[in-house]
Amino acid sequence: SEASGRGARSTLRLSREMPGSSSDAKLPYSLDKLSWDSAHHFNTQNKYGYAGKGRKLGDAMLQCETCLQWFHAREVSCLTDADVFVPFQRNYRFACRICAGG
């Protein structure tokens, strides 16, 4: 990942997420069947990420800019231990491996 700062604001830019992953990747649930809150932060089915696992309020998650699904930070390889961000902050660009095509 690449971080670039501008004054007091910084932007975390995330590139394609999983080099060498299959473009045939699918989620174990249907995004179309999820019911979201008005801010699109939580769904009533509590299914997130590549595995469809639940989410807690303080979990570090990234939202795909294409499908709008949230992915657990521990599931994505584009982050390092040095990358820090605040939950629900959207000062980055991220595409999940499904939307990015690989």
C-alpha positions in Angstrom: 0.0 0.0 0.0 1.0 3.6 -0.5 0.3 6.5 1.8 0.5 10.1 0.8 -0.1 13.1 3.0 -1.4 16.5 2.3 -1.2 18.8 5.2 -3.2 17.5 8.2 -5.1 15.1 5.9 -3.5 11.9 4.6 -4.8 9.5 2.0 -4.2 5.8 2.1 -4.3 4.4 -1.4 -4.8 0.7 -1.7 -4.1 -1.1 -4.9 -5.3 -4.4 -6.2 -5.6 -6.5 -3.2 -4.5 -10.1 -3.8 -1.9 -10.6 -6.5 -2.3 -14.0 -8.2 -5.8 -14.6 -6.8 -8.4 -16.2 -9.1 -10.8 -14.0 -11.0 -13.4 -16.8 -10.4 -13.5 -15.8 -6.7 -17.1 -15.6 -5.3 -18.5 -14.7 -2.0 -20.3 -17.5 0.0 -23.4 -15.3 0.2 -25.3 -13.0 -2.2 -24.7 -9.3 -1.9 -28.1 -8.6 -3.4 -29.8 -10.3 -0.5 -28.2 -8.3 2.2 -30.3 -5.6 4.0 -28.2 -2.5 4.9 -28.6 0.3 7.4 -29.0 3.8 5.9 -25.2 4.5 6.1 -24.3 1.2 4.5 -22.2 0.2 7.5 -24.0 -2.8 8.8 -26.3 -5.5 7.3 -28.9 -7.4 9.3 -27.5 -10.7 8.1 -24.1 -9.8 9.6 -22.1 -11.1 6.6 -19.0 -9.4 5.6 -15.7 -10.1 3.8 -14.6 -13.0 1.7 -15.8 -15.6 4.3 -19.1 -14.1 5.3 -18.1 -13.6 8.9 -19.7 -11.2 11.3 -18.6 -7.7 12.2 -18.2 -5.8 15.5 -18.4 -2.0 15.7 -14.6 -1.5 16.2 -13.4 -4.0 13.7 -10.9 -2.7 11.2 -12.6 -3.0 7.8 -12.2 -1.7 4.2 -15.1 -1.0 2.0 -14.9 -1.9 -1.7 -15.5 1.2 -3.8 -17.3 -1.0 -6.5 -19.6 -3.5 -4.7 -19.7 -1.4 -1.4 -19.1 -4.6 0.7 -16.9 -4.3 3.8 -13.9 -6.6 4.1 -12.0 -7.4 7.4 -8.5 -5.8 7.3 -7.0 -9.2 8.3 -8.4 -10.7 5.1 -6.7 -8.3 2.7 -3.0 -8.6 1.8 -2.6 -5.0 0.7 -2.2 -3.8 4.3 0.9 -4.1 6.4 1.2 -4.0 10.1 2.4 -0.4 9.8 -0.9 0.7 8.0 -3.2 2.3 10.5 -6.7 3.7 9.9 -9.8 4.6 11.8 -12.9 2.3 11.5 -15.5 3.7 9.0 -13.0 6.3 7.7 -13.1 6.4 3.9 -9.9 8.2 3.0 -8.6 5.3 0.8 -9.5 3.6 -2.5 -10.0 -0.2 -2.3 -11.3 -2.7 -4.7 -11.9 -6.3 -3.5 -10.3 -9.1 -5.4 -13.7 -10.0 -6.9 -14.4 -6.5 -8.3 -10.7 -6.0 -9.3 -10.8 -9.2 -11.3 -8.0 -10.9 -9.5 
